Amino acid sequence: MITSTMQDDFPLTVTAILEHGTKIYGRSECVTWQGSGARRATYAEIGANAKRLANALTGLGVRAGDAIGTFSWNNQEHLEAYYAVPCMGAVLHTLNIRLPGPQLAHIVNHAGDKLIVVDATLLPLLVPIAHQLSTVEGYIVIGDADPDALYALGKPTHSYAALLDAAAPDFDWPELDERSAASMCYTSGTTGDPKGVVYSHRSVFLHALGTLSNACTGTLESDRVLAMVPMFHVNAWGLPYGAFMSGASLLMPGPHMMPAAICDLIEAEKATMVSAVPTIWAGIVQVGESRNLDLSSVRMGTSGGAAAPRSLFEKLQEQYGVYLVQGWGMTETSPVGGIAHPPYDIERGSAEDFDWRLRSGRVLAGVQMRIVADDGTELPWDGESVGEIEVRGPWITGAYHAADVPEKFDDGWLRTGDIGTIDDRGYFQITDRAKDVIKSGGEWISSVELENLLANSPDVLEAAVIGIPDPKWTERPLAVIVPRGDADPVKLAAFLDGKVASWQVPENWAFIDEVPKTTVGKFDKKVLRARYAEGALDVTRTRD
């Protein structure tokens, strides 16, 4: 029998990523935007600071397996914590700065965070709940803080800069089991309490490799990657780890998250790849309506978190030359599970090219996918059969932290809750979330498809569609519109004629100033359903 001669016991760890980035790409840089300029640190400097931070944390009593929370913007210090915490054997827990206080307190306590690294500008969000954080022993504060705010935390506080200045420069990274915990994130909690997903060193390493393939982002040392995705949201889509593997420089927006500031950053730092949710991309397009934009440096953009309308893709390419590709993932998948690069024989920029890029994704190597009917039957990859998408793989979670949720798993597969189709080349199209699909008269209506079509109307700024009770059809769609000027529901219904079956066209319409959104920028349909149930939406019917 022939056996492998490979060094199969080499551990795939975050430490290996850090050491590669600092040694091979030590001159690449992390750029933190300041609003009118930037501060810079090389990857070699980031690595040196990570060692100092690890020494400081050790001095504060942090041990292997301890959870360390971060409550910060995308910036240099957050990147240093991204490496220092898992490389020393502790667990990085990125906290969502947009969560309501009670939910944030629940997550901190559930994870058992020992310390929290917090940006001084965000202290006002932590102070009101500090007394509820039963496991937290102290805070490490980035930047200059109001002494009253520090006192109000009620626990010892430490200056991030002072800790690093006082810390020894050398730290021997321990040998870690690649299957040990490296970091954790919580789901956005759109249904029930947020659930914790714990990523292993191995899963982080393999996910980063997967995202760097040409089938995904294909980033190189020459790239300058703008991480618009918050670092508290699923490890910033893996960008901080992929950058140290590939040598791509990282552009961090800090608190400057408004579209105009983002455009300033792209132009000043010549970003080559930008990753953001559709609402950010739409904001960039809106900035371009009032000023000249130079986005010529951007070779590729990725969009995820929600489906984006075709008109957005077309405007970005036709007006600014930005080639946008849609991707799919979730907290439970680390997050990237697929990205919709067109097949090799499609002409770039053609109408067909847009068709392919607007799909939800194409299954990435390292991820297995299947589609399952309500009765558990596995459905064919024919692009037509509709069912729930299930996935498994080395960077897909198989459980939740300290929570028993058996209904989310099916014989080793993660039930994503996404409803859709898969074709014979592995392109999948999500037509709805299981909780959002509208079942009218025994037939399914895709709220996502209606939203995307309506968003293409020149009279619509945003469109969200929910199902509402109907005495005859059980459910019917209600289109909730943020108008661009004066929108006429009859005209909007006519806009959908011929684009969907006539029975799928909504007869119920409501107009609002802004669609409520979750902390990660997705439409919060549970809020819209609650407003409808309370009679807070003024509904117009176009037909009986």
NORURDA-V700732 format. One record per residue. PHI is phi in whole degrees, 0 to 359 (* if undefined). PSI is psi in degrees with one decimal (NA if undefined). BURIAL is b if it has 24 or more other ideal C-beta (glycine too) atoms within 12 Angstrom, else e. Layout:
phi:psi:burial
PHI:PSI:BURIAL
PHI:PSI:BURIAL
//
This chain:
phi:psi:burial
*:132.7:e
270:131.2:e
246:159.6:e
297:141.2:e
257:7.4:e
280:156.7:e
277:68.7:e
292:-12.3:e
268:7.5:e
294:121.5:e
285:133.1:b
269:98.2:b
230:163.5:b
298:-32.3:b
300:-41.1:b
296:-36.4:b
295:-47.2:b
300:-48.0:b
295:-36.5:b
296:-47.3:b
296:-40.3:b
284:-31.4:b
275:-43.9:e
272:-36.7:e
238:40.2:b
299:-21.5:b
272:-14.3:e
298:160.1:b
226:153.8:b
258:121.5:b
250:117.6:b
257:118.5:b
287:135.6:b
252:0.1:e
106:-45.5:e
232:12.5:e
178:-168.1:e
216:154.4:b
250:149.4:e
231:148.0:b
215:134.7:b
285:163.1:b
297:-31.3:b
297:-40.8:b
291:-38.1:b
299:-44.1:b
297:-40.4:b
295:-41.9:b
293:-33.6:b
298:-38.2:b
293:-42.0:b
298:-42.0:b
296:-39.4:b
298:-40.6:b
296:-41.8:b
296:-43.8:b
296:-39.3:b
299:-40.6:b
295:-23.7:e
269:7.8:b
93:10.7:e
285:133.6:b
233:169.2:e
305:134.5:b
91:-12.3:e
290:141.5:b
270:129.6:b
241:118.0:b
277:149.9:b
235:136.8:b
225:80.5:b
207:168.8:b
280:177.3:b
283:104.8:b
205:178.7:b
300:-45.9:b
297:-38.1:b
295:-38.6:b
296:-38.9:b
297:-39.7:b
292:-33.2:b
305:-32.8:b
262:-43.7:b
301:-45.9:b
294:-56.1:b
292:-32.9:b
292:-25.6:b
274:-2.1:b
100:-3.3:b
275:-177.3:b
239:120.3:b
283:123.7:b
241:101.6:b
279:125.1:b
259:134.7:b
286:115.0:b
286:-6.9:b
257:3.8:b
283:149.2:b
295:151.8:e
309:-51.8:e
301:-38.7:e
291:-38.8:b
297:-44.8:b
299:-41.7:b
301:-43.9:b
292:-44.7:b
301:-46.4:b
290:-38.8:b
295:-38.5:b
282:-22.3:b
75:38.4:b
301:130.2:b
272:-42.7:b
227:157.7:b
233:125.7:b
270:117.2:b
229:138.7:b
286:137.2:b
303:-34.2:b
291:-14.8:e
257:1.1:b
304:-37.5:b
302:-20.2:e
277:-26.7:b
270:-34.6:b
306:-44.8:b
296:-21.3:e
248:2.3:b
305:-38.1:b
292:-15.5:e
270:-11.0:e
274:87.1:b
288:-24.5:e
264:-13.9:b
283:127.9:b
259:-14.9:b
179:175.6:b
228:142.4:b
248:118.4:b
254:124.9:b
272:121.8:b
92:-179.9:b
277:128.8:e
243:153.0:b
293:122.5:e
306:-35.7:e
296:-38.1:e
293:-40.8:b
298:-42.8:b
296:-37.7:e
292:-18.8:e
294:-27.5:b
77:6.8:e
224:163.3:b
304:140.5:e
236:149.8:b
223:140.5:b
283:127.4:b
303:-49.9:b
298:-42.7:e
294:-39.0:e
299:-44.3:b
293:-39.0:b
298:-35.9:e
273:-13.2:e
279:149.7:b
295:145.6:e
281:-16.5:e
254:139.4:e
213:127.0:b
273:106.2:e
298:131.4:b
287:156.0:e
285:124.4:e
245:148.4:b
286:125.8:e
298:-18.6:b
269:0.5:e
283:161.3:b
290:135.1:b
249:-44.7:b
206:168.0:b
210:147.5:b
225:158.3:b
249:146.2:b
296:164.8:b
285:-8.5:b
70:33.6:b
290:-22.3:b
229:108.3:e
77:-171.0:e
291:148.9:e
301:147.2:b
242:139.5:b
274:134.1:b
243:125.5:b
251:121.6:b
266:136.8:b
273:163.2:b
303:-42.2:b
297:-43.5:b
293:-38.0:b
296:-44.5:b
298:-50.5:b
292:-37.8:b
297:-43.0:b
299:-43.5:b
301:-44.1:b
299:-40.4:b
288:-22.2:b
277:-12.9:b
296:156.5:b
296:-18.0:e
285:-9.2:b
239:-98.3:b
258:-28.8:b
59:36.0:b
288:148.5:b
230:176.0:e
300:-28.3:e
285:-10.7:e
280:150.9:b
235:103.5:b
264:118.6:b
272:112.3:b
270:82.5:b
284:-24.5:b
294:126.7:b
302:142.1:b
292:-15.1:b
276:-4.7:b
252:99.8:b
49:53.7:b
55:35.8:b
52:41.1:b
59:22.6:b
81:3.4:b
298:-42.0:b
299:-33.0:b
279:-41.4:b
298:-34.6:b
295:-42.1:b
289:-25.3:b
285:-37.5:b
261:-18.6:b
88:0.9:b
297:135.5:b
287:150.0:b
252:130.3:b
254:119.6:b
249:124.7:b
281:-10.8:b
58:-140.0:b
278:-0.3:b
272:77.1:b
257:0.4:b
284:149.0:e
306:-40.0:b
297:-41.7:e
293:-37.1:b
297:-42.3:b
296:-39.7:b
302:-44.4:b
295:-44.5:b
302:-46.0:b
292:-43.7:b
289:-37.9:b
255:4.1:b
54:55.1:b
301:138.1:b
254:-23.8:b
222:133.4:b
232:128.2:b
243:123.0:b
202:163.9:b
280:161.5:b
303:-34.6:b
296:-33.4:b
291:-45.0:b
299:-41.3:b
297:-37.0:b
295:-37.2:b
297:-43.1:b
298:-40.3:b
295:-37.2:b
300:-38.9:b
294:-14.8:b
282:-15.5:e
241:-5.9:e
205:160.2:e
286:132.1:e
245:138.5:b
246:98.0:e
251:22.3:b
294:-19.5:e
285:-19.4:b
281:109.4:b
278:-22.8:b
200:141.5:b
237:146.1:b
242:143.0:b
232:135.2:b
202:179.6:b
94:-27.6:b
194:158.5:b
291:143.2:b
250:146.0:b
287:152.0:b
301:-39.3:b
301:-32.8:b
293:-45.9:b
300:-44.3:b
294:-43.5:b
296:-42.3:b
297:-38.0:b
280:-46.4:b
289:-35.1:e
268:-30.6:e
232:-3.2:b
73:17.2:e
273:121.1:b
268:101.8:b
263:135.0:b
234:136.2:b
272:140.2:b
232:168.9:b
223:143.7:b
181:-178.4:b
203:168.1:b
308:-39.7:b
289:-13.1:b
246:16.2:b
80:-12.1:b
242:-11.7:b
287:122.8:b
244:-18.2:b
187:155.9:b
214:144.3:b
264:53.5:b
294:133.7:b
294:161.2:b
300:162.9:e
297:-26.1:e
263:15.1:e
262:131.1:e
291:126.2:e
297:130.8:e
86:-3.5:e
283:167.4:e
300:-36.9:e
291:-34.0:e
301:-44.6:b
299:-39.9:b
304:-45.5:e
289:-42.3:b
292:-20.7:b
275:-5.3:b
291:163.0:b
293:-31.9:b
166:173.7:b
237:133.8:b
304:128.1:b
275:143.7:b
303:131.8:b
106:-11.3:b
240:132.2:b
253:142.1:b
225:148.2:b
213:165.8:b
235:132.9:b
232:135.5:b
282:170.1:e
303:-30.9:e
271:7.1:e
90:-2.5:e
288:133.1:e
284:129.9:e
262:156.8:b
286:156.1:e
273:75.6:b
244:2.8:e
75:2.7:e
235:-38.6:e
293:128.7:b
253:130.3:b
197:-171.8:b
276:136.3:b
276:130.1:b
237:146.4:b
223:158.8:b
207:161.6:b
158:176.2:b
291:-14.5:b
240:27.6:b
252:133.1:b
290:146.2:b
250:3.1:b
191:175.7:e
244:154.3:b
291:120.4:b
50:41.5:e
208:132.1:b
261:106.6:e
230:68.1:b
297:-26.1:e
292:-12.9:e
274:-3.5:b
230:146.8:e
223:91.6:b
54:47.9:e
91:-4.4:e
255:142.6:b
276:126.2:b
277:112.7:b
283:-22.8:b
81:-1.1:b
268:134.7:b
257:134.2:b
181:-161.9:b
232:161.3:b
226:138.7:b
259:-179.8:b
286:-2.6:e
250:10.6:e
85:10.5:b
276:129.3:b
243:148.8:b
233:115.2:b
276:122.4:b
264:-18.4:b
181:167.0:b
275:148.9:b
304:-35.9:b
279:-11.6:e
252:-14.2:b
298:140.7:b
258:120.6:b
255:103.7:b
244:116.0:b
59:31.7:e
85:-2.9:e
247:151.3:e
270:139.1:b
241:127.8:b
277:114.9:b
294:-33.9:b
295:-43.0:b
297:-44.6:b
298:-40.7:b
298:-44.4:b
293:-39.4:b
294:-45.4:b
295:-34.5:b
295:-18.9:b
279:-9.7:b
287:137.1:b
295:-13.6:e
267:1.3:b
238:129.8:b
268:-46.3:b
218:149.8:b
218:128.4:b
234:141.0:b
236:130.2:b
233:161.0:b
269:138.4:b
233:153.1:b
299:145.0:e
220:129.0:e
295:-26.3:e
265:-44.5:e
254:6.9:e
75:-55.3:e
220:148.4:b
221:154.2:b
284:140.1:b
246:119.4:b
268:119.5:b
255:116.8:b
244:133.9:b
262:107.1:b
282:154.7:b
256:87.3:e
91:-146.6:e
268:110.9:e
259:137.3:b
252:120.9:e
299:-34.3:b
295:-41.3:e
294:-39.6:e
292:-39.1:b
297:-40.8:b
295:-32.1:e
298:-30.6:b
277:-14.4:b
303:130.2:e
85:-14.5:e
267:-28.1:e
223:166.6:b
301:145.2:e
302:-33.8:e
286:-12.8:e
273:-13.8:b
291:126.3:b
296:144.1:b
252:-3.4:b
247:128.3:b
224:141.7:b
222:145.4:b
239:128.8:b
226:171.0:b
278:-31.1:e
202:137.4:e
284:126.6:b
298:144.2:b
231:155.3:b
284:177.7:b
293:-14.3:b
249:17.9:b
89:6.3:b
274:153.3:b
299:129.9:b
264:89.0:b
286:-22.9:b
294:-32.4:b
292:-41.6:b
296:-40.5:b
297:-40.8:b
295:-41.5:e
297:-40.0:b
295:-45.2:b
298:-31.2:e
275:-3.5:e
77:19.9:e
272:-4.6:e
255:130.2:b
274:102.2:e
264:129.8:b
252:134.8:e
255:133.8:e
266:-14.4:b
199:161.1:e
266:NA:e
//
